[in-house]
Amino acid sequence: MSTHPAVVTVGPGLPLEVHQIPTPTPTANQIRVRCEWTASTPLDLHQADGGLLVTHPQILGDGIAGTVVEIGPDVSKYKVGDKVFGFTWRGAAEKAHQEYVVAPEFLFGRIPHNVTMQQAVTVPNNFVTAWHTFTKDFAFELPWPKPEGYIPQERGGWILIWGGSSSVGQYALQILKWYGYTNIIATASKTHHKKLYGYGATKCFDYRDPGVEKEIVAFTDSNGGLHFILDCIGSLNGSVVPISRIVKSKSSTKVAILLPIIVKDAAEGVQPIYEMDVEKATQWPEGVHVVGVRTHFYLDNKFLAEHLQSEIMPECLAQGIIEPNEQVIVEGKTMLQRAEKALKMLREKKVSGARLVWRISDEV
C-alpha cells in the first residue's frame, strides 16, 4: 500500500511529528481528496497541548480544502478534479493535517468558482457548528430551502452571541440574519463591531468593558429579556462565568457552550485544564437550561447528514448568504513547520476575527 505524510501528536505538549501513514483506497460512496489547505483550530491546540480526547499518535485537523483524486464506485456527487471543502474528523483517514483524506462524499461540498481554497477552508467546521447548535440545542427550524417570506417562530426572542467575532460567531450571525432573526446581541472587541452589525447584530457590546454584564442585563431587561445564548468562546472566566451572571433565575433561557470549557489556558510549558460538564463548571441560576455543544453529533440528523455540507454549505457560500472568515496565512518551509507555527499562534492568541490557514502540501 502507498503511504503519505501526516502531522501527528505524540504526547501532550510534545513537538508534533510527521509520520508516513497508509493511503486508503476509497470504497462505496467515499472520495479521496488531496488536501491542499487547512485551518488550525482551538481543538487542535487542546489535543496537542492537553491531550484532550486523544490516543497518541493522532493526526490533527478537521477542515480541508482540496482536489478529488479518486472516487469510490457509488459516488454520485463528484468526479476526479473537482475542488471540494469539508469538515471531516471520524478517524485517521478523515483527519485534515495529512496529504490525502478519504471520507464519504456527503462530508464535502463543491467550492464555488469565485471562492479560493484558502477562503473556503475557513467555513466547514464552524459553519456546521453554528447550524447544528441552532437546530439541535435551540430547536430553531432553519428550513432548507428557505420558503419565500419565511418568518422564524422565535423571531421576537433575544439571542446573545458571546464571541461574535470568532469564526463560529460570524457564521452564526450570518445564518440568523438570513433566516430573519432580528433581535441579536453580540459581544466582541470594538474593532469588530462594524463587521458584526453588517452580519446581522442588532446591538454589540465590548466584552472587555468591566461593566459589560450590567449593560447587557439593562438592555435585555428593557427589551423583553434574553432567550438564547451561544457561547462561542468556552472560557470559564472569560465567558462562562459572565454569562452565568447575566441569565436570570427561572427565566427558561437556553445556553449552549462550545466545548471544552477552558479552565486554564495552554501556555509554553503549562498544561491546560478543561471541563466537559457545563453544569459543574459554574453555578447556574435555577431554570436555566445549559448544554455543551457537540458538533460531531450533527450526523444524527438524517437530513443534515445528507445535505448540510454537500448542499447547504456551498449554496450559502455561493449565494453570498455567508462570506468566509478573513484569513491569516501561516508560512513555513515544511508542513510540520506550518502546523507548529499555527499552534504557537493559537497558543499566544495572535489572531482575532480571522482564521489561521496553511498549505498542507510542500509542493505548490
VENGIBEL-V717747 format. One record per residue. N is the residue number from 1. BURIAL is I if it has 16 or more other ideal C-beta (glycine too) atoms within 10 Angstrom, else O. Layout:
n/burial
N/BURIAL
N/BURIAL
This chain:
n/burial
1/O
2/O
3/O
4/I
5/I
6/I
7/I
8/I
9/I
10/O
11/O
12/I
13/O
14/O
15/O
16/I
17/O
18/O
19/O
20/O
21/I
22/O
23/I
24/I
25/O
26/I
27/O
28/O
29/I
30/I
31/I
32/I
33/I
34/I
35/I
36/I
37/I
38/I
39/I
40/I
41/I
42/I
43/I
44/I
45/I
46/I
47/I
48/I
49/I
50/I
51/I
52/I
53/O
54/O
55/O
56/O
57/I
58/I
59/I
60/I
61/I
62/I
63/I
64/I
65/I
66/I
67/I
68/I
69/O
70/I
71/I
72/I
73/O
74/O
75/I
76/O
77/I
78/I
79/O
80/O
81/O
82/I
83/I
84/I
85/I
86/I
87/I
88/I
89/I
90/O
91/O
92/I
93/I
94/I
95/I
96/I
97/I
98/I
99/I
100/I
101/I
102/I
103/I
104/I
105/I
106/I
107/I
108/I
109/I
110/I
111/I
112/I
113/O
114/O
115/I
116/O
117/I
118/I
119/I
120/I
121/I
122/I
123/I
124/I
125/I
126/I
127/I
128/I
129/I
130/I
131/I
132/I
133/I
134/I
135/I
136/I
137/I
138/I
139/O
140/I
141/O
142/I
143/O
144/I
145/O
146/O
147/O
148/O
149/O
150/O
151/O
152/I
153/O
154/I
155/O
156/O
157/I
158/I
159/I
160/I
161/I
162/I
163/I
164/I
165/I
166/I
167/I
168/I
169/I
170/I
171/I
172/I
173/I
174/I
175/I
176/I
177/I
178/I
179/I
180/O
181/I
182/O
183/I
184/I
185/I
186/I
187/I
188/I
189/O
190/O
191/O
192/I
193/I
194/O
195/I
196/I
197/I
198/O
199/I
200/I
201/I
202/I
203/I
204/I
205/I
206/I
207/I
208/O
209/O
210/O
211/O
212/I
213/I
214/O
215/O
216/I
217/I
218/O
219/I
220/I
221/O
222/O
223/O
224/O
225/O
226/I
227/I
228/I
229/I
230/I
231/I
232/I
233/I
234/I
235/I
236/I
237/O
238/I
239/I
240/I
241/O
242/I
243/I
244/I
245/O
246/I
247/I
248/I
249/O
250/O
251/I
252/O
253/I
254/I
255/I
256/I
257/I
258/I
259/I
260/I
261/I
262/I
263/O
264/O
265/O
266/I
267/O
268/O
269/O
270/O
271/O
272/I
273/O
274/I
275/I
276/O
277/O
278/I
279/O
280/O
281/I
282/I
283/O
284/I
285/O
286/O
287/O
288/I
289/O
290/I
291/I
292/I
293/I
294/I
295/I
296/O
297/O
298/I
299/I
300/O
301/O
302/O
303/O
304/I
305/O
306/O
307/O
308/I
309/I
310/I
311/I
312/I
313/I
314/I
315/I
316/I
317/I
318/I
319/O
320/O
321/O
322/I
323/I
324/I
325/I
326/I
327/I
328/I
329/O
330/I
331/O
332/O
333/O
334/O
335/I
336/I
337/O
338/I
339/I
340/I
341/I
342/I
343/I
344/O
345/I
346/I
347/I
348/O
349/O
350/O
351/I
352/O
353/I
354/I
355/I
356/I
357/I
358/I
359/I
360/I
361/O
362/O
363/O
364/O
